[in-house]
Amino acid sequence: MPFATGAGDGRIDLLTGVSDWRDYGRDDAFDSHGRWMRGPLHGYIYLHRNIGTNREPRYAPPELLQAAKKPIDPTAVE
Protein backbone atom coordinates (compact mmCIF):
# COMPACT_ATOMS: atom_id res chain seq x y z
CA MET A 1 0.00 0.00 0.00
CA PRO A 2 1.70 3.25 -1.11
CA PHE A 3 1.79 6.18 1.26
CA ALA A 4 2.60 9.84 0.71
CA THR A 5 2.82 13.07 2.66
CA GLY A 6 1.95 15.29 -0.30
CA ALA A 7 -0.09 17.84 1.63
CA GLY A 8 2.97 18.95 3.60
CA ASP A 9 1.08 18.69 6.88
CA GLY A 10 3.04 15.71 8.22
CA ARG A 11 0.05 13.38 8.03
CA ILE A 12 0.51 10.26 5.95
CA ASP A 13 -1.90 10.21 3.03
CA LEU A 14 -2.81 7.15 0.98
CA LEU A 15 -2.43 6.61 -2.77
CA THR A 16 -4.40 3.89 -4.52
CA GLY A 17 -4.39 2.66 -8.08
CA VAL A 18 -7.42 1.33 -9.91
CA SER A 19 -7.34 -0.52 -13.20
CA ASP A 20 -10.12 -0.15 -15.77
CA TRP A 21 -10.45 -3.16 -18.05
CA ARG A 22 -13.87 -2.35 -19.54
CA ASP A 23 -12.45 -2.56 -23.07
CA TYR A 24 -10.94 -5.99 -22.44
CA GLY A 25 -14.13 -7.86 -23.24
CA ARG A 26 -14.36 -11.55 -22.54
CA ASP A 27 -11.83 -14.07 -23.86
CA ASP A 28 -11.87 -12.65 -27.38
CA ALA A 29 -9.52 -9.70 -26.89
CA PHE A 30 -6.86 -11.20 -29.20
CA ASP A 31 -7.28 -12.47 -32.74
CA SER A 32 -5.88 -15.80 -33.96
CA HIS A 33 -2.50 -14.11 -34.62
CA GLY A 34 -2.21 -12.76 -31.09
CA ARG A 35 -3.03 -9.13 -32.06
CA TRP A 36 -4.94 -7.02 -29.56
CA MET A 37 -8.44 -6.35 -30.92
CA ARG A 38 -9.95 -4.21 -28.16
CA GLY A 39 -9.55 -0.66 -26.93
CA PRO A 40 -6.86 0.53 -24.52
CA LEU A 41 -6.74 -0.57 -20.91
CA HIS A 42 -6.53 2.21 -18.36
CA GLY A 43 -5.46 2.77 -14.78
CA TYR A 44 -6.00 5.72 -12.47
CA ILE A 45 -4.40 7.03 -9.29
CA TYR A 46 -6.37 8.38 -6.35
CA LEU A 47 -5.26 10.41 -3.35
CA HIS A 48 -6.97 9.80 -0.01
CA ARG A 49 -6.03 12.73 2.25
CA ASN A 50 -5.55 11.86 5.90
CA ILE A 51 -7.89 14.13 7.82
CA GLY A 52 -7.13 12.35 11.08
CA THR A 53 -3.73 11.75 12.64
CA ASN A 54 -0.95 9.34 11.80
CA ARG A 55 -1.83 7.35 14.91
CA GLU A 56 -5.56 7.32 14.08
CA PRO A 57 -5.91 8.07 10.37
CA ARG A 58 -9.23 9.00 8.79
CA TYR A 59 -9.31 9.44 5.05
CA ALA A 60 -11.29 11.94 3.03
CA PRO A 61 -13.11 10.71 -0.07
CA PRO A 62 -10.69 9.87 -2.89
CA GLU A 63 -9.49 12.54 -5.30
CA LEU A 64 -8.60 11.50 -8.85
CA LEU A 65 -5.06 12.74 -9.53
CA GLN A 66 -4.73 14.85 -12.66
CA ALA A 67 -2.05 16.55 -14.74
CA ALA A 68 -2.87 19.18 -17.36
CA LYS A 69 -6.56 18.76 -16.39
CA LYS A 70 -6.53 15.10 -17.45
CA PRO A 71 -6.56 12.02 -15.21
CA ILE A 72 -3.12 10.53 -14.69
CA ASP A 73 -3.27 7.19 -16.53
CA PRO A 74 -0.03 5.24 -15.93
CA THR A 75 -1.10 2.55 -18.39
CA ALA A 76 -1.89 4.87 -21.32
CA VAL A 77 0.19 4.47 -24.44
CA GLU A 78 0.02 7.14 -27.12
N, C-alpha and C positions, 0 to 999 in steps of 0.2 A: 504494500500500500504506500504510494508516494505521499510525502508530506512537503509542505513549503511554508515559508514565513513571508510571503509576498506582500502582505499589508504593512510590514514594517512595525507592527505593534508588539512583536515578541510572541504572539500566540501562534501555535502551529496550525496551519490551515491544511486542508485535504484536497488533493487533486485526484480525479478519477477519469478513466478513459472508457468510452462506450463505443462499441463497433456497431455499424449499421450494414447489415447484409441483405437488405430488402431486394436488391437487384440480383442476388445470387440465384434465386429460383429454387427448384428442387434439385434433382440429380442430373439435370440436363444443361448445366452451365458451360460445358465444354463440348465441342463437336467431335467427330470421330478421329480428327487429326490432333486433338488436344488443344485447339484454339479456344480461347475464352469467347463466349457468345453473349454474355450478359453485360449490363452496365457496370460502372465502377463501384467498388466497395468503399465504404467511408468509415471514418472513426472520428470521434469528437472528444475534446478535453473539457472537463468541468472543474470549476473552483468552488469548494465549499468553505466559506469563511468561518473561522472559529469565533463565535460570539460569546463563548464561555471563557474558561481558563484552560491552561495546558493540563492542569490536574483534573479538571472536570469539563472537558470540551463539550460544546453545543454548537452545532453547525447550522448556518443559515441555508436557505434553499440554494440549490446549485446555480451557478452562473456559467453559461457557455462562454468559453474563452474565444476571443476574436482578435484578428489582426487585419488592419485595413478594412474594417467593418464587415469582414467575412469570418465565419467560423474557422477556427484552426482545425484542419483535417490532416493529421499526420500520415494518412494512408493515400491521400490524393496524388495522382500522377498526371502531370500535364505535359 
